[in-house]
Amino acid sequence: MSMIIDSQALQHLEVFETPIGEKDALFTKIDRTTTKFGKRLLRRWLMQPLLDPIKLNHRLDAIEDL
């Protein structure tokens, strides 16, 4: 199960864009993806964060292995 974050919350949290542009947004700061698919997946993960700690830890373990 995941949480759905609405566009206003994403805007206030400056996840994808800041008032001065995308350069200082969270997404830009943490995006180290190398493919378009990876970029889309990261975007989806930020828009719909997991609520289940077990699934969250599985995802974290998968990322750490890279």
Beta strands, then each sheet from edge to edge (+ up, - down):
end
